[in-house]
Amino acid sequence: MRKILTTSVLSAALLALAGCGGEAPGAGAGETKSTGVDLSKPAELVFFSKSRNSEAAFNERFGNAIREKFPQYTIKYIVDENGQKMEQLLIAGDKFDIYWDSVGLFMDTLTNANLQYDLRELIKKNNVDLNRIEPVMLDGTKQPGGEIYALPVINKNLVLFYNKDIFDKFGMAYPKDGMNWEETLELARKLTRTEDGVRYIGLGVSQQHQFMRLNQLSVPIIDPVKQQANTDNPKIKTLYNSLIAPIISQPGFKEIVNEKNTLFGSVASNTFYTQKNMAMLVYVSDFPFEQKGMAGVNWDMVSLPEMKEAPGLGSQAYPIYFTVTSTSKNKEQAMEVLKYLTSDDYQLSISKRGMLTVLKDGEIKKAFAQEASIKDKNFQAVYLRPHAPSAPKSKYDPKAELIYDKYMTELAKGAMDVNTALRITGEEVNKMIEAERASGK
């Protein structure tokens, strides 16, 4: 069985790399000023992500555009096929120049591998104007000392998708932009039924996104000060009582969860486009562009329902970050690429194809999905509500999410009440954090 590397082993591997001629991790970006790098000369830039995106997906979103803009650079993308590719690369002494990932994984992966690199000097030297970027997009990598460890390139948020055929079948009006959660949950209750042997589900959600990573109350699952479970936070309790409890109280919901032994997540999105018996789905905004199965659904979308405790706000932003790694030998060239990916030209091109821009520019936002193969949808719903403030992220979030999810599922099964689910979740998360600290993580 392949062993997982500890942080200490990763750090040792990186120190060995530094001793073999690479720059030491954390070296100041200003050190590149005296190199006199000729950016017109050929260079190889290696990209890596824990996302497990295929090479084709990488090229479609990023690679092809980068190659066209910088024909002098050889662009290589390493696919993380088994979730342990980074550890294997570090052991082998291989380096990559640009790391990218979603906000949910980015900082944890970057810092555990000691690949973080302060971009401030490179940003200044290359005249990258951060004022063009939506401030909330930069929140996910903010550091107490002011370091900037990444730039956002693409954003996602949460919207409400719905199956028009189910609403038509039962003679009900379609959801509308600007609805609140009370109205949405009432619709869900009416549509959750069994008819002609088919069990219809009124509403599905991705609990990791809706309740943890992107919740509208901007509450983190780990207390940023205590670095413990945040289950005693009143906002966490509000999420459970105002959203989770009503969603799982849909008629027949408990039976579905017991049958599938999961509280939706990817099961919900799969059900929406395969079985087509789910009336509404809260999911990330790029879902129909990333999932080809949506072509077989008569769907549309509206803005994420409003919480009365967070009036006027949508979900938190869910940006994809790019950074230059500490071990890169081609930092100047890599920064040229990051500057291009945040440029008006590139941001306009991705907006037209159905990806959310990270820029403030209103014209770029209006261009959303204009050149996408999907037509006649309510695409501007993605921009109807401003983002909720970004909650602080913790390196313990990925493992904590699994524990929160476990007991949300038990709650949905009817095995425990809200207070018990929160108490046990808190206890297990704190045990996990203690174990991580004891192992030096």
C-alpha positions as CSV (number, residue, x, y, z in Angstrom):
1,M,0.0,0.0,0.0
2,R,1.4,3.4,-1.0
3,K,2.0,5.5,2.1
4,I,0.8,9.1,2.4
5,L,3.6,11.6,3.1
6,T,3.5,13.6,6.2
7,T,4.2,17.3,6.1
8,S,7.7,16.8,7.6
9,V,8.6,14.4,4.7
10,L,7.2,16.9,2.2
11,S,9.2,19.7,3.8
12,A,12.4,17.5,3.7
13,A,11.8,16.7,0.0
14,L,11.5,20.4,-0.8
15,L,14.6,21.3,1.2
16,A,16.5,18.7,-0.8
17,L,15.2,20.3,-4.0
18,A,16.4,23.7,-2.8
19,G,19.8,22.2,-2.1
20,C,20.0,21.0,-5.7
21,G,20.0,24.4,-7.2
22,G,16.4,25.6,-6.9
23,E,15.4,28.7,-5.0
24,A,14.7,28.1,-1.3
25,P,11.0,27.9,-0.4
26,G,9.7,31.3,0.6
27,A,12.5,33.2,-1.1
28,G,11.6,36.8,-1.8
29,A,10.3,37.5,-5.3
30,G,12.6,40.5,-5.6
31,E,15.5,38.1,-6.0
32,T,14.4,37.6,-9.6
33,K,14.9,41.3,-10.5
34,S,18.6,40.9,-11.1
35,T,18.3,37.9,-13.4
36,G,17.6,39.8,-16.5
37,V,15.3,37.1,-17.8
38,D,14.5,37.3,-21.5
39,L,10.8,36.5,-21.7
40,S,10.9,36.0,-25.4
41,K,13.1,33.0,-25.2
42,P,11.7,29.4,-25.0
43,A,10.9,28.0,-21.6
44,E,8.9,25.1,-20.2
45,L,6.1,25.8,-17.7
46,V,4.7,22.8,-15.8
47,F,1.2,23.1,-14.3
48,F,-0.2,21.0,-11.5
49,S,-3.6,20.8,-9.7
50,K,-5.2,18.4,-7.1
51,S,-8.5,18.8,-8.9
52,R,-7.9,15.7,-11.1
53,N,-9.1,17.7,-14.1
54,S,-8.2,15.9,-17.3
55,E,-5.7,17.3,-19.8
56,A,-8.5,18.0,-22.2
57,A,-10.4,20.0,-19.6
58,F,-7.2,21.9,-18.7
59,N,-6.5,22.7,-22.3
60,E,-10.0,23.8,-23.0
61,R,-10.1,26.3,-20.1
62,F,-6.5,27.4,-19.9
63,G,-3.8,25.6,-21.8
64,N,-4.9,26.4,-25.4
65,A,-5.2,30.1,-24.7
66,I,-1.8,30.2,-22.9
67,R,-0.1,28.5,-25.8
68,E,-1.6,30.9,-28.3
69,K,-0.6,33.9,-26.2
70,F,2.9,32.6,-25.5
71,P,4.1,30.4,-28.4
72,Q,7.7,30.5,-27.0
73,Y,6.6,28.6,-23.9
74,T,6.1,24.8,-23.7
75,I,3.0,24.2,-21.5
76,K,2.9,20.9,-19.7
77,Y,0.0,19.8,-17.4
78,I,0.5,17.0,-14.9
79,V,-2.8,15.2,-14.2
80,D,-3.3,14.1,-10.6
81,E,-4.9,10.7,-11.4
82,N,-4.8,9.1,-7.9
83,G,-4.8,12.0,-5.5
84,Q,-1.2,11.4,-4.5
85,K,0.7,12.7,-7.6
86,M,2.1,15.8,-5.7
87,E,3.7,13.6,-3.1
88,Q,5.2,11.4,-5.8
89,L,6.6,14.4,-7.7
90,L,8.2,15.8,-4.6
91,I,9.9,12.5,-3.7
92,A,11.2,12.2,-7.2
93,G,12.6,15.7,-7.1
94,D,10.3,16.9,-9.9
95,K,9.2,20.5,-9.9
96,F,6.2,22.4,-11.2
97,D,6.0,26.1,-11.9
98,I,2.3,26.9,-11.5
99,Y,-0.1,25.3,-9.0
100,W,-3.9,25.9,-9.4
101,D,-7.0,24.7,-7.5
102,S,-10.3,25.8,-6.1
103,V,-10.4,27.8,-2.8
104,G,-11.6,24.7,-0.9
105,L,-8.3,22.9,-1.5
106,F,-5.8,25.6,-2.5
107,M,-4.2,26.9,0.7
108,D,-4.2,23.6,2.5
109,T,-2.4,21.8,-0.3
110,L,0.0,24.7,-1.0
111,T,1.2,25.3,2.6
112,N,1.3,21.6,3.6
113,A,3.8,21.1,0.7
114,N,5.6,24.3,1.6
115,L,5.1,25.6,-2.0
116,Q,3.8,29.0,-1.0
117,Y,5.5,32.0,-2.6
118,D,4.8,35.7,-1.9
119,L,3.8,37.2,-5.3
120,R,3.8,40.9,-4.2
121,E,7.1,41.8,-5.9
122,L,6.2,40.0,-9.1
123,I,2.8,41.7,-9.1
124,K,4.4,45.1,-8.7
125,K,7.1,44.4,-11.3
126,N,4.5,43.2,-13.8
127,N,2.1,46.1,-13.1
128,V,-0.8,43.7,-12.2
129,D,-3.6,46.0,-11.0
130,L,-5.4,44.2,-8.2
131,N,-8.0,47.0,-8.0
132,R,-9.6,45.5,-11.1
133,I,-10.4,42.3,-9.3
134,E,-13.4,41.8,-7.1
135,P,-12.1,42.1,-3.5
136,V,-13.9,39.1,-2.3
137,M,-12.0,37.0,-4.8
138,L,-8.7,37.7,-3.1
139,D,-10.0,36.9,0.4
140,G,-9.4,33.2,0.1
141,T,-5.6,33.5,0.3
142,K,-5.2,36.6,2.5
143,Q,-2.4,36.3,5.0
144,P,-1.9,38.1,8.3
145,G,1.4,39.6,7.1
146,G,0.0,40.8,3.9
147,E,1.5,38.1,1.7
148,I,-0.2,37.4,-1.6
149,Y,0.1,33.7,-2.4
150,A,-2.2,33.5,-5.5
151,L,-4.3,35.3,-8.0
152,P,-7.9,34.3,-8.8
153,V,-8.6,33.3,-12.4
154,I,-12.1,31.8,-12.6
155,N,-15.0,32.1,-10.1
156,K,-18.1,29.9,-9.3
157,N,-21.1,30.5,-7.1
158,L,-24.3,28.7,-6.2
159,V,-27.5,29.0,-8.1
160,L,-30.8,27.1,-8.2
161,F,-31.3,24.8,-11.2
162,Y,-34.8,23.4,-12.0
163,N,-36.3,20.8,-14.2
164,K,-39.0,22.5,-16.2
165,D,-40.7,19.2,-17.2
166,I,-41.4,18.3,-13.6
167,F,-43.0,21.7,-13.0
168,D,-45.0,21.4,-16.2
169,K,-46.2,17.9,-15.2
170,F,-47.6,19.1,-12.0
171,G,-48.9,22.4,-13.3
172,M,-46.8,24.5,-11.1
173,A,-45.2,27.9,-11.8
174,Y,-41.4,27.9,-12.4
175,P,-39.1,29.3,-9.7
176,K,-38.2,33.0,-10.1
177,D,-35.1,35.1,-9.4
178,G,-35.2,36.7,-6.0
179,M,-37.1,34.0,-4.2
180,N,-36.4,33.3,-0.5
181,W,-35.7,30.0,1.1
182,E,-39.2,29.8,2.7
183,E,-40.8,30.0,-0.7
184,T,-38.3,27.5,-2.2
185,L,-38.9,25.0,0.6
186,E,-42.6,25.3,0.2
187,L,-42.2,24.5,-3.5
188,A,-40.0,21.5,-2.6
189,R,-42.6,20.1,-0.2
190,K,-45.3,20.3,-2.9
191,L,-43.2,18.6,-5.5
192,T,-41.8,15.7,-3.3
193,R,-44.2,12.9,-4.1
194,T,-44.6,9.5,-5.7
195,E,-46.8,9.3,-8.9
196,D,-47.1,6.5,-11.4
197,G,-44.4,4.6,-9.6
198,V,-41.9,7.5,-9.9
199,R,-40.6,9.1,-6.7
200,Y,-40.0,12.8,-7.3
201,I,-37.6,14.8,-5.1
202,G,-38.5,18.5,-4.6
203,L,-35.0,19.8,-3.8
204,G,-31.5,18.5,-3.7
205,V,-28.4,20.3,-2.5
206,S,-24.6,19.8,-2.4
207,Q,-24.2,20.0,1.4
208,Q,-20.4,20.6,1.1
209,H,-21.0,23.7,-0.9
210,Q,-24.3,25.0,0.5
211,F,-23.7,24.5,4.2
212,M,-19.9,24.5,4.5
213,R,-17.7,26.1,1.8
214,L,-20.1,28.7,0.4
215,N,-22.8,29.2,3.0
216,Q,-24.6,32.6,2.9
217,L,-23.9,33.4,6.5
218,S,-20.1,33.4,5.9
219,V,-19.5,31.2,8.9
220,P,-16.5,28.8,8.8
221,I,-16.7,25.3,10.0
222,I,-13.4,25.7,12.0
223,D,-13.2,28.6,14.5
224,P,-10.3,30.7,13.0
225,V,-9.1,31.9,16.4
226,K,-9.4,28.7,18.5
227,Q,-8.7,26.4,15.6
228,Q,-11.5,24.1,16.8
229,A,-14.8,23.0,15.6
230,N,-17.2,25.9,15.2
231,T,-20.3,23.9,16.1
232,D,-21.1,26.2,19.0
233,N,-21.3,29.2,16.7
234,P,-24.9,30.5,16.6
235,K,-24.7,30.9,12.8
236,I,-23.9,27.2,12.4
237,K,-26.9,26.4,14.5
238,T,-29.0,28.8,12.3
239,L,-27.8,26.9,9.1
240,Y,-28.9,23.6,10.7
241,N,-32.3,24.8,12.0
242,S,-33.2,27.2,9.1
243,L,-32.0,25.2,6.1
244,I,-30.8,21.7,6.8
245,A,-33.7,20.6,9.1
246,P,-36.4,21.9,6.6
247,I,-34.7,20.3,3.6
248,I,-34.5,16.9,5.2
249,S,-38.1,17.2,6.4
250,Q,-39.4,16.9,2.8
251,P,-41.9,14.0,2.6
252,G,-40.0,10.8,1.9
253,F,-36.6,12.4,2.3
254,K,-35.5,10.3,5.2
255,E,-36.3,7.1,3.2
256,I,-34.2,8.3,0.3
257,V,-31.2,9.1,2.5
258,N,-31.4,5.8,4.2
259,E,-31.7,4.0,0.9
260,K,-28.7,5.8,-0.6
261,N,-26.7,6.2,2.7
262,T,-25.7,9.7,1.7
263,L,-27.1,13.2,2.0
264,F,-27.0,14.1,-1.7
265,G,-23.8,16.0,-2.7
266,S,-22.7,14.5,-6.0
267,V,-25.5,12.0,-5.8
268,A,-28.0,14.9,-6.1
269,S,-26.3,16.4,-9.2
270,N,-26.2,12.9,-10.8
271,T,-29.9,12.3,-9.9
272,F,-30.8,15.7,-11.5
273,Y,-29.5,14.8,-15.0
274,T,-29.7,11.0,-15.0
275,Q,-32.9,10.0,-13.3
276,K,-34.5,13.4,-14.0
277,N,-36.8,13.0,-11.0
278,M,-35.4,16.0,-9.0
279,A,-37.3,19.2,-9.4
280,M,-34.7,21.7,-8.1
281,L,-31.0,21.5,-7.4
282,V,-28.7,24.0,-5.6
283,Y,-25.3,23.6,-7.2
284,V,-22.3,25.4,-8.6
285,S,-22.9,27.8,-11.5
286,D,-20.6,26.0,-14.0
287,F,-22.5,22.7,-13.6
288,P,-24.3,22.7,-17.0
289,F,-21.1,23.6,-18.8
290,E,-19.0,21.0,-17.1
291,Q,-21.6,18.1,-17.1
292,K,-22.5,17.0,-20.6
293,G,-25.5,15.0,-19.1
294,M,-27.3,18.3,-18.6
295,A,-27.9,18.4,-22.3
296,G,-30.7,15.8,-21.8
297,V,-32.6,17.9,-19.2
298,N,-35.1,20.6,-19.9
299,W,-33.6,23.0,-17.3
300,D,-33.2,26.6,-16.4
301,M,-31.8,28.5,-13.5
302,V,-32.6,31.3,-11.0
303,S,-30.6,33.0,-8.3
304,L,-29.8,31.3,-5.1
305,P,-32.7,31.7,-2.7
306,E,-32.3,34.4,0.0
307,M,-31.8,33.7,3.7
308,K,-33.7,36.1,5.9
309,E,-30.6,36.1,8.2
310,A,-28.5,37.3,5.2
311,P,-30.8,39.6,3.2
312,G,-29.8,40.4,-0.4
313,L,-26.7,38.1,-0.4
314,G,-25.9,35.1,-2.6
315,S,-23.4,32.4,-1.8
316,Q,-19.7,33.0,-1.1
317,A,-17.4,33.2,-4.1
318,Y,-15.7,29.9,-5.1
319,P,-12.6,31.1,-7.1
320,I,-10.0,29.0,-8.7
321,Y,-6.5,30.3,-7.8
322,F,-3.2,30.2,-9.7
323,T,0.2,30.7,-8.1
324,V,3.9,30.6,-8.9
325,T,5.5,27.9,-6.7
326,S,8.4,28.5,-4.5
327,T,10.5,25.9,-6.3
328,S,9.9,27.2,-9.8
329,K,13.0,28.1,-11.9
330,N,10.8,30.1,-14.3
331,K,9.1,32.5,-11.9
332,E,9.2,35.5,-14.3
333,Q,7.7,33.5,-17.1
334,A,5.0,31.9,-14.8
335,M,4.0,35.4,-13.6
336,E,3.6,36.5,-17.2
337,V,1.0,33.7,-17.6
338,L,-0.8,34.7,-14.4
339,K,-0.9,38.3,-15.6
340,Y,-2.5,37.2,-18.8
341,L,-5.1,35.0,-17.1
342,T,-6.3,38.0,-15.2
343,S,-6.3,40.3,-18.2
344,D,-9.4,41.8,-19.7
345,D,-8.9,39.8,-22.9
346,Y,-8.7,36.4,-21.3
347,Q,-11.5,37.2,-18.7
348,L,-13.8,38.3,-21.6
349,S,-13.1,35.1,-23.5
350,I,-14.0,32.8,-20.6
351,S,-17.0,34.9,-19.7
352,K,-18.4,34.4,-23.2
353,R,-17.9,30.7,-22.8
354,G,-19.8,30.4,-19.6
355,M,-17.2,30.9,-16.8
356,L,-17.6,33.6,-14.2
357,T,-15.0,36.4,-14.3
358,V,-13.1,37.5,-11.3
359,L,-13.1,41.1,-12.4
360,K,-15.3,44.0,-11.5
361,D,-15.9,45.0,-15.2
362,G,-19.6,45.1,-15.9
363,E,-19.3,44.6,-19.7
364,I,-17.3,41.4,-19.1
365,K,-20.1,40.2,-16.8
366,K,-22.8,41.0,-19.3
367,A,-21.0,38.8,-21.9
368,F,-21.5,35.7,-19.7
369,A,-22.3,32.6,-21.9
370,Q,-22.8,34.7,-25.1
371,E,-20.8,32.2,-27.1
372,A,-21.7,29.1,-25.2
373,S,-23.3,26.2,-27.0
374,I,-26.1,26.4,-24.4
375,K,-28.7,29.0,-25.4
376,D,-31.9,30.7,-24.0
377,K,-31.2,30.2,-20.3
378,N,-31.4,32.8,-17.5
379,F,-27.7,33.1,-17.3
380,Q,-27.6,36.5,-15.6
381,A,-29.0,34.8,-12.5
382,V,-25.4,34.2,-11.6
383,Y,-24.9,37.9,-11.0
384,L,-28.2,38.8,-9.5
385,R,-27.0,38.8,-5.9
386,P,-23.6,40.0,-4.5
387,H,-21.4,37.4,-2.9
388,A,-21.5,36.9,0.8
389,P,-18.2,37.7,2.5
390,S,-15.7,34.9,2.3
391,A,-15.3,32.9,5.5
392,P,-11.8,32.2,6.8
393,K,-10.3,28.9,5.6
394,S,-8.4,26.4,7.7
395,K,-6.0,23.7,6.8
396,Y,-8.3,21.3,8.7
397,D,-11.3,22.1,6.5
398,P,-11.1,19.1,4.1
399,K,-11.1,16.5,6.9
400,A,-13.6,18.5,9.0
401,E,-16.0,18.5,6.0
402,L,-16.1,14.7,6.0
403,I,-17.1,14.7,9.7
404,Y,-19.8,17.4,9.3
405,D,-21.1,15.5,6.3
406,K,-21.2,12.2,8.2
407,Y,-23.5,13.5,10.9
408,M,-25.6,15.6,8.6
409,T,-26.4,12.3,7.0
410,E,-27.2,10.7,10.3
411,L,-29.5,13.7,11.1
412,A,-31.2,13.2,7.7
413,K,-31.7,9.5,8.4
414,G,-33.6,10.4,11.6
415,A,-30.9,8.8,13.8
416,M,-30.4,11.9,15.9
417,D,-31.6,15.5,16.4
418,V,-29.8,18.7,15.5
419,N,-28.3,19.3,18.9
420,T,-26.9,15.8,19.0
421,A,-25.5,16.0,15.5
422,L,-23.7,19.2,16.3
423,R,-22.3,17.9,19.6
424,I,-20.9,14.7,18.1
425,T,-19.6,16.6,15.0
426,G,-17.8,19.0,17.3
427,E,-16.2,16.3,19.4
428,E,-15.0,14.3,16.4
429,V,-13.6,17.4,14.6
430,N,-11.7,18.4,17.7
431,K,-10.2,14.9,18.0
432,M,-9.2,15.0,14.4
433,I,-7.4,18.4,14.9
434,E,-5.6,17.1,18.0
435,A,-4.4,14.1,16.0
436,E,-3.2,16.3,13.2
437,R,-1.3,18.5,15.5
438,A,0.2,15.5,17.3
439,S,1.5,14.2,13.9
440,G,3.1,17.6,13.2
441,K,0.6,18.7,10.6
